[in-house]
Amino acid sequence: LEMRQKVGDRLIASIRTAAKSSDANTRLSIANLIAEMGPTIPALDPLDRFGFTRVLTPEVAALGKDSDLGVRQEALRALGNINPDPQI
C-alpha cells in the first residue's frame, strides 16, 4: 500500500503539471488519459469507493473550460467518467 501510494502521488503530481501545460495537445492527452482511466482504477485510500481519478476533478473541471474545443470535449467526457464531486 505504501508503494502504491507513492506511485499514485507521483502520477497525480505529473497529471496536475501537464494539465496546466501551454501545449493544447498535452492538455488533450491528459483529459483523454483521465477519461480512459475512468472509475476502473481503485482509489489510493482503500476506504474511498469512488476511484482514483475522482481526486482529479478540479483539474478536469478546469480543462472543461479550456480555450481549445478538443480539450473541452475530452475533459467533459472525462468528467462523465470519474464520479466527480458534485460540489466541484
Backbone atoms as SQL, in Angstrom:
CREATE TABLE atoms (id INTEGER PRIMARY KEY, chain TEXT, resi INTEGER, resn TEXT, atom TEXT, x REAL, y REAL, z REAL);
INSERT INTO atoms VALUES
  (1, 'A', 1, 'LEU', 'N', 0.816, -1.200, 0.000),
  (2, 'A', 1, 'LEU', 'CA', 0.000, 0.000, 0.000),
  (3, 'A', 1, 'LEU', 'C', 0.858, 1.261, 0.000),
  (4, 'A', 2, 'GLU', 'N', 1.980, 1.213, 0.723),
  (5, 'A', 2, 'GLU', 'CA', 2.851, 2.377, 0.800),
  (6, 'A', 2, 'GLU', 'C', 3.457, 2.710, -0.571),
  (7, 'A', 3, 'MET', 'N', 3.905, 1.702, -1.288),
  (8, 'A', 3, 'MET', 'CA', 4.484, 1.920, -2.607),
  (9, 'A', 3, 'MET', 'C', 3.413, 2.375, -3.599),
  (10, 'A', 4, 'ARG', 'N', 2.227, 1.801, -3.510),
  (11, 'A', 4, 'ARG', 'CA', 1.126, 2.217, -4.384),
  (12, 'A', 4, 'ARG', 'C', 0.788, 3.679, -4.136),
  (13, 'A', 5, 'GLN', 'N', 0.808, 4.102, -2.890),
  (14, 'A', 5, 'GLN', 'CA', 0.538, 5.491, -2.538),
  (15, 'A', 5, 'GLN', 'C', 1.584, 6.417, -3.158),
  (16, 'A', 6, 'LYS', 'N', 2.857, 6.019, -3.088),
  (17, 'A', 6, 'LYS', 'CA', 3.932, 6.840, -3.659),
  (18, 'A', 6, 'LYS', 'C', 3.787, 6.966, -5.168),
  (19, 'A', 7, 'VAL', 'N', 3.504, 5.853, -5.832),
  (20, 'A', 7, 'VAL', 'CA', 3.327, 5.878, -7.284),
  (21, 'A', 7, 'VAL', 'C', 2.113, 6.735, -7.644),
  (22, 'A', 8, 'GLY', 'N', 1.028, 6.559, -6.914),
  (23, 'A', 8, 'GLY', 'CA', -0.181, 7.337, -7.163),
  (24, 'A', 8, 'GLY', 'C', 0.040, 8.822, -6.957),
  (25, 'A', 9, 'ASP', 'N', 0.745, 9.184, -5.911),
  (26, 'A', 9, 'ASP', 'CA', 1.036, 10.594, -5.643),
  (27, 'A', 9, 'ASP', 'C', 1.876, 11.206, -6.763),
  (28, 'A', 10, 'ARG', 'N', 2.851, 10.450, -7.244),
  (29, 'A', 10, 'ARG', 'CA', 3.699, 10.941, -8.342),
  (30, 'A', 10, 'ARG', 'C', 2.891, 11.094, -9.627),
  (31, 'A', 11, 'LEU', 'N', 1.993, 10.155, -9.886),
  (32, 'A', 11, 'LEU', 'CA', 1.153, 10.238, -11.078),
  (33, 'A', 11, 'LEU', 'C', 0.231, 11.451, -10.989),
  (34, 'A', 12, 'ILE', 'N', -0.375, 11.665, -9.834),
  (35, 'A', 12, 'ILE', 'CA', -1.258, 12.821, -9.650),
  (36, 'A', 12, 'ILE', 'C', -0.489, 14.123, -9.863),
  (37, 'A', 13, 'ALA', 'N', 0.701, 14.216, -9.311),
  (38, 'A', 13, 'ALA', 'CA', 1.518, 15.424, -9.475),
  (39, 'A', 13, 'ALA', 'C', 1.861, 15.649, -10.946),
  (40, 'A', 14, 'SER', 'N', 2.200, 14.595, -11.654),
  (41, 'A', 14, 'SER', 'CA', 2.529, 14.717, -13.079),
  (42, 'A', 14, 'SER', 'C', 1.315, 15.142, -13.898),
  (43, 'A', 15, 'ILE', 'N', 0.164, 14.569, -13.596),
  (44, 'A', 15, 'ILE', 'CA', -1.063, 14.928, -14.304),
  (45, 'A', 15, 'ILE', 'C', -1.412, 16.388, -14.044),
  (46, 'A', 16, 'ARG', 'N', -1.284, 16.825, -12.802),
  (47, 'A', 16, 'ARG', 'CA', -1.602, 18.219, -12.468),
  (48, 'A', 16, 'ARG', 'C', -0.676, 19.194, -13.190),
  (49, 'A', 17, 'THR', 'N', 0.584, 18.838, -13.300),
  (50, 'A', 17, 'THR', 'CA', 1.536, 19.681, -14.016),
  (51, 'A', 17, 'THR', 'C', 1.197, 19.729, -15.503),
  (52, 'A', 18, 'ALA', 'N', 0.943, 18.572, -16.092),
  (53, 'A', 18, 'ALA', 'CA', 0.650, 18.506, -17.529),
  (54, 'A', 18, 'ALA', 'C', -0.677, 19.185, -17.872),
  (55, 'A', 19, 'ALA', 'N', -1.635, 19.158, -16.956),
  (56, 'A', 19, 'ALA', 'CA', -2.939, 19.787, -17.206),
  (57, 'A', 19, 'ALA', 'C', -2.815, 21.298, -17.324),
  (58, 'A', 20, 'LYS', 'N', -1.724, 21.872, -16.814),
  (59, 'A', 20, 'LYS', 'CA', -1.501, 23.318, -16.884),
  (60, 'A', 20, 'LYS', 'C', -0.554, 23.691, -18.032),
  (61, 'A', 21, 'SER', 'N', -0.223, 22.733, -18.868),
  (62, 'A', 21, 'SER', 'CA', 0.716, 22.952, -19.961),
  (63, 'A', 21, 'SER', 'C', 0.173, 23.994, -20.949),
  (64, 'A', 22, 'SER', 'N', 1.072, 24.698, -21.594),
  (65, 'A', 22, 'SER', 'CA', 0.664, 25.661, -22.623),
  (66, 'A', 22, 'SER', 'C', 0.364, 24.958, -23.947),
  (67, 'A', 23, 'ASP', 'N', 0.745, 23.688, -24.062),
  (68, 'A', 23, 'ASP', 'CA', 0.523, 22.911, -25.280),
  (69, 'A', 23, 'ASP', 'C', -0.849, 22.236, -25.241),
  (70, 'A', 24, 'ALA', 'N', -1.700, 22.572, -26.203),
  (71, 'A', 24, 'ALA', 'CA', -3.053, 22.018, -26.247),
  (72, 'A', 24, 'ALA', 'C', -3.044, 20.500, -26.399),
  (73, 'A', 25, 'ASN', 'N', -2.078, 19.953, -27.146),
  (74, 'A', 25, 'ASN', 'CA', -2.012, 18.501, -27.323),
  (75, 'A', 25, 'ASN', 'C', -1.711, 17.789, -26.006),
  (76, 'A', 26, 'THR', 'N', -0.895, 18.405, -25.174),
  (77, 'A', 26, 'THR', 'CA', -0.599, 17.826, -23.863),
  (78, 'A', 26, 'THR', 'C', -1.851, 17.826, -22.999),
  (79, 'A', 27, 'ARG', 'N', -2.567, 18.946, -22.987),
  (80, 'A', 27, 'ARG', 'CA', -3.801, 19.026, -22.201),
  (81, 'A', 27, 'ARG', 'C', -4.841, 18.040, -22.718),
  (82, 'A', 28, 'LEU', 'N', -4.931, 17.896, -24.030),
  (83, 'A', 28, 'LEU', 'CA', -5.855, 16.934, -24.635),
  (84, 'A', 28, 'LEU', 'C', -5.492, 15.511, -24.217),
  (85, 'A', 29, 'SER', 'N', -4.205, 15.203, -24.231),
  (86, 'A', 29, 'SER', 'CA', -3.747, 13.870, -23.836),
  (87, 'A', 29, 'SER', 'C', -4.087, 13.572, -22.376),
  (88, 'A', 30, 'ILE', 'N', -3.926, 14.563, -21.521),
  (89, 'A', 30, 'ILE', 'CA', -4.244, 14.383, -20.106),
  (90, 'A', 30, 'ILE', 'C', -5.741, 14.149, -19.924),
  (91, 'A', 31, 'ALA', 'N', -6.554, 14.948, -20.597),
  (92, 'A', 31, 'ALA', 'CA', -8.008, 14.765, -20.497),
  (93, 'A', 31, 'ALA', 'C', -8.400, 13.375, -20.984),
  (94, 'A', 32, 'ASN', 'N', -7.772, 12.928, -22.080),
  (95, 'A', 32, 'ASN', 'CA', -8.056, 11.593, -22.607),
  (96, 'A', 32, 'ASN', 'C', -7.599, 10.506, -21.647),
  (97, 'A', 33, 'LEU', 'N', -6.426, 10.671, -21.062),
  (98, 'A', 33, 'LEU', 'CA', -5.913, 9.697, -20.088),
  (99, 'A', 33, 'LEU', 'C', -6.886, 9.540, -18.919),
  (100, 'A', 34, 'ILE', 'N', -7.335, 10.661, -18.402),
  (101, 'A', 34, 'ILE', 'CA', -8.256, 10.616, -17.259),
  (102, 'A', 34, 'ILE', 'C', -9.574, 9.978, -17.666),
  (103, 'A', 35, 'ALA', 'N', -10.080, 10.323, -18.855),
  (104, 'A', 35, 'ALA', 'CA', -11.337, 9.733, -19.332),
  (105, 'A', 35, 'ALA', 'C', -11.215, 8.222, -19.483),
  (106, 'A', 36, 'GLU', 'N', -10.087, 7.774, -20.024),
  (107, 'A', 36, 'GLU', 'CA', -9.892, 6.335, -20.230),
  (108, 'A', 36, 'GLU', 'C', -9.702, 5.585, -18.909),
  (109, 'A', 37, 'MET', 'N', -9.063, 6.230, -17.945),
  (110, 'A', 37, 'MET', 'CA', -8.897, 5.587, -16.637),
  (111, 'A', 37, 'MET', 'C', -10.258, 5.443, -15.959),
  (112, 'A', 38, 'GLY', 'N', -11.062, 6.493, -16.073),
  (113, 'A', 38, 'GLY', 'CA', -12.411, 6.472, -15.505),
  (114, 'A', 38, 'GLY', 'C', -12.443, 5.954, -14.080),
  (115, 'A', 39, 'PRO', 'N', -13.508, 5.275, -13.722),
  (116, 'A', 39, 'PRO', 'CA', -13.648, 4.775, -12.359),
  (117, 'A', 39, 'PRO', 'C', -13.050, 3.388, -12.142),
  (118, 'A', 40, 'THR', 'N', -12.343, 2.859, -13.142),
  (119, 'A', 40, 'THR', 'CA', -11.860, 1.482, -13.048),
  (120, 'A', 40, 'THR', 'C', -10.641, 1.312, -12.154),
  (121, 'A', 41, 'ILE', 'N', -9.890, 2.389, -11.909),
  (122, 'A', 41, 'ILE', 'CA', -8.696, 2.311, -11.071),
  (123, 'A', 41, 'ILE', 'C', -9.107, 2.594, -9.628),
  (124, 'A', 42, 'PRO', 'N', -8.845, 1.695, -8.717),
  (125, 'A', 42, 'PRO', 'CA', -9.225, 1.931, -7.318),
  (126, 'A', 42, 'PRO', 'C', -8.508, 3.145, -6.726),
  (127, 'A', 43, 'ALA', 'N', -9.168, 3.820, -5.825),
  (128, 'A', 43, 'ALA', 'CA', -8.599, 4.985, -5.151),
  (129, 'A', 43, 'ALA', 'C', -7.401, 4.577, -4.305),
  (130, 'A', 44, 'LEU', 'N', -6.551, 5.550, -4.005),
  (131, 'A', 44, 'LEU', 'CA', -5.387, 5.273, -3.157),
  (132, 'A', 44, 'LEU', 'C', -5.821, 4.951, -1.734),
  (133, 'A', 45, 'ASP', 'N', -6.878, 5.589, -1.282),
  (134, 'A', 45, 'ASP', 'CA', -7.428, 5.309, 0.041),
  (135, 'A', 45, 'ASP', 'C', -8.341, 4.089, -0.077),
  (136, 'A', 46, 'PRO', 'N', -8.033, 2.995, 0.605),
  (137, 'A', 46, 'PRO', 'CA', -8.842, 1.775, 0.487),
  (138, 'A', 46, 'PRO', 'C', -10.316, 1.967, 0.877),
  (139, 'A', 47, 'LEU', 'N', -10.598, 3.002, 1.639),
  (140, 'A', 47, 'LEU', 'CA', -11.980, 3.248, 2.060),
  (141, 'A', 47, 'LEU', 'C', -12.751, 4.126, 1.082),
  (142, 'A', 48, 'ASP', 'N', -12.055, 4.702, 0.119),
  (143, 'A', 48, 'ASP', 'CA', -12.687, 5.556, -0.883),
  (144, 'A', 48, 'ASP', 'C', -13.288, 4.676, -1.970),
  (145, 'A', 49, 'ARG', 'N', -14.568, 4.741, -2.159),
  (146, 'A', 49, 'ARG', 'CA', -15.237, 3.864, -3.115),
  (147, 'A', 49, 'ARG', 'C', -15.443, 4.511, -4.489),
  (148, 'A', 50, 'PHE', 'N', -14.949, 5.750, -4.678),
  (149, 'A', 50, 'PHE', 'CA', -15.228, 6.471, -5.919),
  (150, 'A', 50, 'PHE', 'C', -14.172, 6.282, -6.997),
  (151, 'A', 51, 'GLY', 'N', -13.000, 5.848, -6.671),
  (152, 'A', 51, 'GLY', 'CA', -11.968, 5.624, -7.672),
  (153, 'A', 51, 'GLY', 'C', -10.868, 6.663, -7.651),
  (154, 'A', 52, 'PHE', 'N', -9.749, 6.289, -8.239),
  (155, 'A', 52, 'PHE', 'CA', -8.533, 7.097, -8.244),
  (156, 'A', 52, 'PHE', 'C', -8.728, 8.454, -8.915),
  (157, 'A', 53, 'THR', 'N', -9.409, 8.489, -10.038),
  (158, 'A', 53, 'THR', 'CA', -9.486, 9.710, -10.834),
  (159, 'A', 53, 'THR', 'C', -10.378, 10.780, -10.226),
  (160, 'A', 54, 'ARG', 'N', -11.173, 10.445, -9.249),
  (161, 'A', 54, 'ARG', 'CA', -12.061, 11.451, -8.653),
  (162, 'A', 54, 'ARG', 'C', -11.269, 12.597, -8.028),
  (163, 'A', 55, 'VAL', 'N', -10.091, 12.328, -7.516),
  (164, 'A', 55, 'VAL', 'CA', -9.286, 13.394, -6.907),
  (165, 'A', 55, 'VAL', 'C', -8.824, 14.413, -7.948),
  (166, 'A', 56, 'LEU', 'N', -8.948, 14.068, -9.213),
  (167, 'A', 56, 'LEU', 'CA', -8.540, 14.968, -10.291),
  (168, 'A', 56, 'LEU', 'C', -9.703, 15.826, -10.799),
  (169, 'A', 57, 'THR', 'N', -10.814, 15.823, -10.107),
  (170, 'A', 57, 'THR', 'CA', -11.983, 16.596, -10.524),
  (171, 'A', 57, 'THR', 'C', -11.662, 18.075, -10.762),
  (172, 'A', 58, 'PRO', 'N', -10.919, 18.760, -9.885),
  (173, 'A', 58, 'PRO', 'CA', -10.623, 20.180, -10.158),
  (174, 'A', 58, 'PRO', 'C', -9.855, 20.396, -11.466),
  (175, 'A', 59, 'GLU', 'N', -8.919, 19.506, -11.755),
  (176, 'A', 59, 'GLU', 'CA', -8.145, 19.627, -12.983),
  (177, 'A', 59, 'GLU', 'C', -9.030, 19.377, -14.207),
  (178, 'A', 60, 'VAL', 'N', -9.890, 18.379, -14.118),
  (179, 'A', 60, 'VAL', 'CA', -10.786, 18.072, -15.232),
  (180, 'A', 60, 'VAL', 'C', -11.784, 19.212, -15.438),
  (181, 'A', 61, 'ALA', 'N', -12.293, 19.772, -14.352),
  (182, 'A', 61, 'ALA', 'CA', -13.216, 20.903, -14.462),
  (183, 'A', 61, 'ALA', 'C', -12.530, 22.091, -15.129),
  (184, 'A', 62, 'ALA', 'N', -11.272, 22.343, -14.786),
  (185, 'A', 62, 'ALA', 'CA', -10.526, 23.436, -15.416),
  (186, 'A', 62, 'ALA', 'C', -10.306, 23.153, -16.898),
  (187, 'A', 63, 'LEU', 'N', -9.998, 21.909, -17.242),
  (188, 'A', 63, 'LEU', 'CA', -9.822, 21.548, -18.645),
  (189, 'A', 63, 'LEU', 'C', -11.146, 21.669, -19.410),
  (190, 'A', 64, 'GLY', 'N', -12.248, 21.508, -18.722),
  (191, 'A', 64, 'GLY', 'CA', -13.565, 21.666, -19.337),
  (192, 'A', 64, 'GLY', 'C', -13.851, 23.106, -19.737),
  (193, 'A', 65, 'LYS', 'N', -13.051, 24.025, -19.261),
  (194, 'A', 65, 'LYS', 'CA', -13.191, 25.448, -19.615),
  (195, 'A', 65, 'LYS', 'C', -12.043, 25.906, -20.511),
  (196, 'A', 66, 'ASP', 'N', -11.309, 24.963, -21.056),
  (197, 'A', 66, 'ASP', 'CA', -10.132, 25.260, -21.872),
  (198, 'A', 66, 'ASP', 'C', -10.524, 26.020, -23.140),
  (199, 'A', 67, 'SER', 'N', -9.592, 26.788, -23.683),
  (200, 'A', 67, 'SER', 'CA', -9.853, 27.546, -24.913),
  (201, 'A', 67, 'SER', 'C', -9.910, 26.650, -26.150),
  (202, 'A', 68, 'ASP', 'N', -9.324, 25.464, -26.068),
  (203, 'A', 68, 'ASP', 'CA', -9.304, 24.519, -27.190),
  (204, 'A', 68, 'ASP', 'C', -10.537, 23.624, -27.143),
  (205, 'A', 69, 'LEU', 'N', -11.290, 23.579, -28.244),
  (206, 'A', 69, 'LEU', 'CA', -12.528, 22.797, -28.292),
  (207, 'A', 69, 'LEU', 'C', -12.288, 21.315, -28.016),
  (208, 'A', 70, 'GLY', 'N', -11.247, 20.742, -28.606),
  (209, 'A', 70, 'GLY', 'CA', -10.958, 19.319, -28.406),
  (210, 'A', 70, 'GLY', 'C', -10.665, 18.992, -26.950),
  (211, 'A', 71, 'VAL', 'N', -9.922, 19.858, -26.293),
  (212, 'A', 71, 'VAL', 'CA', -9.608, 19.664, -24.880),
  (213, 'A', 71, 'VAL', 'C', -10.890, 19.727, -24.057),
  (214, 'A', 72, 'ARG', 'N', -11.731, 20.713, -24.347),
  (215, 'A', 72, 'ARG', 'CA', -13.003, 20.837, -23.613),
  (216, 'A', 72, 'ARG', 'C', -13.861, 19.594, -23.785),
  (217, 'A', 73, 'GLN', 'N', -13.982, 19.110, -25.016),
  (218, 'A', 73, 'GLN', 'CA', -14.806, 17.922, -25.272),
  (219, 'A', 73, 'GLN', 'C', -14.284, 16.700, -24.518),
  (220, 'A', 74, 'GLU', 'N', -12.983, 16.492, -24.572),
  (221, 'A', 74, 'GLU', 'CA', -12.401, 15.331, -23.891),
  (222, 'A', 74, 'GLU', 'C', -12.512, 15.481, -22.380),
  (223, 'A', 75, 'ALA', 'N', -12.356, 16.698, -21.883),
  (224, 'A', 75, 'ALA', 'CA', -12.486, 16.937, -20.444),
  (225, 'A', 75, 'ALA', 'C', -13.912, 16.663, -19.980),
  (226, 'A', 76, 'LEU', 'N', -14.888, 17.052, -20.777),
  (227, 'A', 76, 'LEU', 'CA', -16.284, 16.783, -20.399),
  (228, 'A', 76, 'LEU', 'C', -16.579, 15.287, -20.435),
  (229, 'A', 77, 'ARG', 'N', -15.969, 14.580, -21.385),
  (230, 'A', 77, 'ARG', 'CA', -16.109, 13.111, -21.405),
  (231, 'A', 77, 'ARG', 'C', -15.483, 12.526, -20.145),
  (232, 'A', 78, 'ALA', 'N', -14.311, 13.044, -19.775),
  (233, 'A', 78, 'ALA', 'CA', -13.644, 12.572, -18.557),
  (234, 'A', 78, 'ALA', 'C', -14.510, 12.858, -17.334),
  (235, 'A', 79, 'LEU', 'N', -15.084, 14.039, -17.288),
  (236, 'A', 79, 'LEU', 'CA', -15.917, 14.415, -16.150),
  (237, 'A', 79, 'LEU', 'C', -17.087, 13.447, -15.975),
  (238, 'A', 80, 'GLY', 'N', -17.612, 12.963, -17.078),
  (239, 'A', 80, 'GLY', 'CA', -18.703, 11.994, -17.010),
  (240, 'A', 80, 'GLY', 'C', -18.269, 10.603, -16.582),
  (241, 'A', 81, 'ASN', 'N', -16.957, 10.349, -16.589),
  (242, 'A', 81, 'ASN', 'CA', -16.443, 9.010, -16.282),
  (243, 'A', 81, 'ASN', 'C', -15.807, 8.864, -14.908),
  (244, 'A', 82, 'ILE', 'N', -15.595, 9.943, -14.176),
  (245, 'A', 82, 'ILE', 'CA', -14.755, 9.845, -12.979),
  (246, 'A', 82, 'ILE', 'C', -15.502, 9.964, -11.655),
  (247, 'A', 83, 'ASN', 'N', -16.816, 9.921, -11.680),
  (248, 'A', 83, 'ASN', 'CA', -17.598, 10.085, -10.449),
  (249, 'A', 83, 'ASN', 'C', -17.188, 11.363, -9.718),
  (250, 'A', 84, 'PRO', 'N', -17.297, 12.522, -10.393),
  (251, 'A', 84, 'PRO', 'CA', -16.785, 13.755, -9.802),
  (252, 'A', 84, 'PRO', 'C', -17.557, 14.179, -8.553),
  (253, 'A', 85, 'ASP', 'N', -16.906, 14.967, -7.734),
  (254, 'A', 85, 'ASP', 'CA', -17.562, 15.564, -6.580),
  (255, 'A', 85, 'ASP', 'C', -18.590, 16.553, -7.123),
  (256, 'A', 86, 'PRO', 'N', -19.880, 16.382, -6.823),
  (257, 'A', 86, 'PRO', 'CA', -20.907, 17.254, -7.375),
  (258, 'A', 86, 'PRO', 'C', -20.744, 18.725, -6.966),
  (259, 'A', 87, 'GLN', 'N', -20.098, 18.974, -5.848),
  (260, 'A', 87, 'GLN', 'CA', -19.890, 20.352, -5.402),
  (261, 'A', 87, 'GLN', 'C', -18.921, 21.084, -6.326),
  (262, 'A', 88, 'ILE', 'N', -17.991, 20.353, -6.912),
  (263, 'A', 88, 'ILE', 'CA', -16.996, 20.974, -7.796),
  (264, 'A', 88, 'ILE', 'C', -17.576, 21.095, -9.188);
